[in-house]
Amino acid sequence: MPDAIEMTDLAAPPDADTITELRDEASSSGASVGVTFPTPDGDRKRFVVSPRGTCVLLNDTREETFNRSVDAADIAAALQD
């Protein structure tokens, strides 16, 4: 079973620069990294980035996956919705 991912809290959804940094961090460490951020309704969502650059948006279950080919700016825009 993989180790739990340590999540970093953000004050807002990650922007494109933050997503790029998370992808770089996951790639260089060889381990998934994650952040949490608030939603307009007061919940928190989890955003996990794999070492291959795949981004997954989670609540209690997976909501959406963004493959490595998806530009960080497009992911950031989708997270604002």
N, C-alpha and C positions, 0 to 999 in steps of 0.2 A: 504494500500500500504506500503511495507516495506521501512524502511529508506534507504537512499543512502549509499553506501559503500564508506568509505574514502579510497582512493587509495594512496599507498606509491610508490614513484618512485625508480626504481632500474637502475643501469648502464648497466646491462646485464640480460639475462634470469635467473630466480631463479635456484639455484643448489639444490641438494637433501637435504642438511642441511637446506636451507632456506624454502623449501617446508614442511619439517617436522616441523620447527618452526611455519610456518603459520597454519598448521593443529592443532598444540597444542594451538596456540593463539585463533583460531576460536572455538575450543572445549571448552576451559576454559572460554571464554567470552560469548559463546552461540550465537554469531553473525558472519556472514560472514566477511572475511577480504580479502583485495586485494592489488595487486601491479601492476604497469605498467613497461614495459621494452621496449627498442628499438629493432627493427628488422634490419637485414643487409640492407634493402632497405630504411631505414630512418623513417619508420612508428613506431608507438608504439602499443603494444598489452597489453591487460588487462588479468590478471590471478586472479581468485577469488576462494577462498576456503570456503566451507560451514562448519558449526559447526559439521556436520557428517563426514567431511574429504573429500567430493567430490571436485575435482578440475576442474574448467572450464576455458578454454582458449578462450578469446573473441577478436574480432576486432570490426567491426560494428555489426556483428552477431556472434553467437556461432560457434566456429570452431571445438572444440573437448572437450569431457568430460572424466575425469579420475576418476573412482569410488574409494572408500576408499581402495579396495583390490589391487589397482595398487601401486607398490612400488615407493617411492619418487625418487629413482635413475632412474627408467624407465621414469617417468614423466619429470625429468630434461633432460634426453637424448632426448626425443621427442621435448622439447622446443628449443633445439639447432638447429633443422632442419629449 
